Amino acid sequence: MTRSRVRTGRDERPPAPPHAQPGTEIVNSLAPDPDLPTDQRLILAAERLFAERGIDAVSLRSVMAEAGANVASVHYHFGSKDALVEALISRRSEQLHTRRAELLDAVEKSGAPDARALADAFVRPVGELAAAGGTPWIRLVAGIMSSNHPALTRLTEGFAPQARRFNDLLQRVAPDTPPRTIRFRLTQAMNLTFQTLGDPEGLQGMLALSGTRLSPAELLTELIDTVTAILTGPPDR
């Protein structure tokens, strides 16, 4: 299904052809609110375009045009494209980590952590972010992980403190599980969570082939259940 896009204050232009090279692509998406500060408009425009096409396929000129900013604005506010990428990763990451820390605190205070509570703490903050309009950012992160983009280093560094908390709690749930196995399961849980919530329409389209339709709440529950199974591993171990 083709999504219609509305542009404010500018003429709508056709999407970029498949062979377009970085620096020549044509912008075609929802423009950020012109009343926002320039740095926020740049981050929102970059988030949307990077999620749609990939970081390397989008030029700074396209980001600035989409944000309605002048050609020097990215360098003035961020200094470079890499710094812009880091800023937009940090913008949502902090929100995600704060919410996840709240859930992990509750798990730790319970005194008896279990795999499903940890899966919920892992998945639910991403689901809440998606429901609040953060799907482009989630899709961007999924693309960074699947392509092993250099920005992955910034993502993993930001997640490292909470990864240690998850490792420690999962070790308490399954003390005989080797640390490398726990790290592997957490990595797979992260990949699945971001791939699923970054493209819910694609998943719903695949499910529709079998006559299945999930509400957003049902999708989140199924995802938490699946991540629980990933974290606990085979039942006979």
Number of C-alpha atoms within 10 A of each C-alpha: 3 4 5 7 11 13 14 11 9 10 9 14 12 9 11 13 10 7 8 12 13 15 13 15 19 17 20 18 18 18 21 20 14 14 8 11 9 20 18 19 22 27 24 22 25 27 26 24 24 24 22 16 13 17 22 12 15 23 19 21 20 21 26 21 17 25 25 20 17 11 14 12 19 22 13 10 14 17 12 13 17 12 14 21 18 16 16 18 22 15 13 14 17 13 13 19 18 12 18 21 16 12 19 22 12 14 18 13 10 10 8 11 17 17 20 17 16 24 23 22 22 28 24 21 20 25 25 15 18 19 12 9 10 18 23 21 25 26 25 24 24 24 23 20 20 12 11 11 14 11 16 18 13 13 17 12 10 16 15 11 11 15 17 12 15 20 17 14 20 22 15 15 17 16 11 9 15 10 14 10 12 21 17 13 20 21 15 14 23 17 16 18 23 22 21 21 27 25 15 16 11 13 16 16 13 13 13 12 9 8 8 10 15 14 9 14 10 11 18 21 16 13 22 23 17 16 26 22 17 20 25 19 15 8 6 4 8
